[in-house]
Amino acid sequence: MKKIALTITALLFIVLLSGCAPSGMVDENAPGRPKTERMEPVTNTGRQAAVLSLHKRTNFENACTYGMTLTNNLPYKITNIAFRFDAYIRGGIFYQHETKNFWELDPTDRQYRDMTFTNIKCDQIEYIEVRDPGRCAIGKTLTRFSSQPGDCIRHVDIASTPYVRLIKK
């Protein structure tokens, strides 16, 4: 019995030294590791609209990842909706964009997506413009053939976040 306990202890010690410890045993915000900040997503703004909530930020050495959730508070299904996220650096200079799609959201459903801006730290991003390129399918009236840029985002509220300033365009 002592041999088994010593073997388990030795194995645990080796795992800890190698950095392969179970996630609950490693500080994810230790020096040299990406720093992750998170909060609960905003799911309702008091208006009958879908809500886009950016509620997670991970700052890597050479990249910034945001986590966001879209909640459908509309009385009809969101078959497909896309958002373009344009990141701007200090002085309002365009840096990079990411496009993310959400699909098949029945009323009250939520979906999560990550987006990553590369070769930049999170604190270098001054703000992000959120746009829709059109071609969404919401309910029976907006289809990918009838919608134009800007038609889709009218049905979406952008929740405020402490991680970056979001501007709805």
C-alpha positions in Angstrom: 0.0 0.0 0.0 2.9 2.4 0.8 4.4 1.7 -2.6 1.2 2.7 -4.4 0.9 5.9 -2.4 4.6 6.7 -3.0 4.2 6.0 -6.7 1.1 8.2 -7.0 2.8 11.0 -5.1 5.9 10.7 -7.4 3.7 10.7 -10.5 1.8 13.8 -9.3 5.1 15.5 -8.6 6.4 14.8 -12.1 3.1 16.0 -13.7 3.3 19.2 -11.7 6.9 19.8 -12.7 6.2 19.1 -16.4 3.3 21.7 -16.5 0.7 19.0 -17.4 -1.3 19.3 -14.2 -5.1 19.2 -14.4 -6.6 22.6 -15.1 -7.8 23.1 -11.6 -4.2 22.9 -10.3 -2.6 25.5 -12.6 -3.1 29.2 -12.3 -4.2 30.2 -15.8 -3.1 33.8 -15.1 0.4 32.9 -14.0 3.3 34.9 -15.6 4.0 33.8 -19.1 0.5 32.5 -19.6 -2.3 34.3 -21.4 -4.5 36.4 -19.1 -8.2 35.6 -19.3 -11.0 37.8 -17.9 -14.6 36.8 -18.1 -18.1 37.7 -16.8 -21.6 36.4 -17.4 -23.0 37.3 -20.8 -25.7 39.9 -21.0 -28.8 38.1 -22.3 -31.5 40.8 -22.2 -31.6 44.6 -22.7 -35.3 45.0 -22.0 -36.1 45.3 -25.7 -37.4 42.6 -28.0 -34.1 42.1 -29.8 -31.3 39.6 -30.1 -28.4 40.6 -27.7 -24.7 40.3 -28.7 -22.6 40.2 -25.5 -18.8 40.3 -25.5 -18.0 38.8 -22.1 -14.6 37.2 -22.3 -11.1 38.5 -23.1 -7.9 36.6 -23.4 -4.7 38.6 -23.8 -1.9 36.6 -25.4 1.6 37.8 -25.9 0.9 38.5 -29.6 -2.9 38.2 -30.0 -6.2 39.2 -28.4 -9.2 36.8 -28.3 -12.7 37.9 -27.4 -15.5 35.5 -26.5 -19.1 36.5 -27.3 -22.6 35.1 -27.1 -25.7 36.0 -29.2 -29.0 35.4 -27.4 -32.2 35.4 -29.5 -34.9 37.3 -27.7 -36.9 37.8 -30.9 -40.2 36.0 -31.3 -38.9 34.2 -34.4 -35.9 32.1 -35.5 -32.6 33.5 -36.6 -31.6 31.1 -39.3 -28.4 32.9 -40.1 -26.7 36.2 -39.2 -23.2 37.4 -39.7 -21.3 40.2 -38.0 -18.1 41.9 -39.1 -15.9 43.2 -36.3 -13.5 45.9 -37.4 -10.7 46.5 -34.8 -9.2 50.0 -34.6 -6.0 51.0 -32.8 -5.1 54.3 -31.2 -6.0 57.3 -33.3 -8.9 55.5 -35.0 -6.7 53.6 -37.4 -8.3 50.4 -38.9 -6.2 47.4 -37.9 -8.0 44.1 -38.8 -11.4 42.6 -39.1 -13.0 39.3 -38.2 -16.4 38.0 -39.4 -18.4 35.6 -37.3 -21.7 33.8 -38.1 -24.5 32.6 -35.9 -27.1 30.2 -37.1 -30.2 28.2 -36.2 -31.2 30.2 -33.1 -34.8 29.6 -32.0 -36.3 32.1 -29.6 -34.4 32.1 -26.2 -31.4 30.1 -27.7 -27.8 31.3 -27.3 -24.6 30.6 -29.3 -21.0 31.3 -28.3 -18.1 32.3 -30.6 -14.5 33.4 -30.2 -12.7 35.9 -32.4 -9.0 36.6 -32.5 -7.1 39.6 -33.6 -3.5 38.6 -34.3 -0.2 40.5 -33.8 -1.7 42.9 -31.3 -2.3 43.0 -27.6 -5.8 43.6 -26.2 -4.9 47.0 -24.7 -3.8 48.2 -28.1 -7.3 47.9 -29.5 -9.1 51.2 -29.0 -12.5 50.1 -30.2 -14.4 47.6 -32.4 -17.0 48.5 -34.9 -19.8 45.9 -35.2 -21.4 45.8 -38.7 -23.6 43.4 -40.6 -22.8 42.7 -44.2 -26.4 41.8 -45.0 -27.6 38.4 -46.3 -29.1 37.4 -42.9 -32.2 35.2 -42.5 -34.4 36.3 -39.6 -38.0 35.2 -39.4 -39.9 35.0 -42.6 -39.4 38.6 -43.8 -35.6 38.9 -43.9 -33.9 36.4 -46.2 -30.3 36.3 -47.5 -31.7 37.5 -50.8 -33.9 40.4 -49.5 -31.6 41.8 -46.7 -29.1 44.6 -47.3 -26.1 45.7 -45.1 -27.6 47.2 -42.0 -31.0 45.4 -42.2 -29.9 42.6 -39.8 -28.2 44.6 -37.1 -31.4 46.6 -36.5 -32.7 43.5 -34.7 -29.7 43.3 -32.4 -28.7 45.1 -29.3 -24.9 45.3 -28.5 -24.4 45.0 -24.7 -21.7 47.2 -23.2 -18.6 45.5 -21.9 -15.7 46.6 -19.8 -13.2 44.9 -22.1 -13.4 47.1 -25.2 -15.6 49.9 -26.6 -18.1 48.5 -29.1 -19.7 50.7 -31.7 -22.7 49.5 -33.6 -22.6 50.6 -37.3 
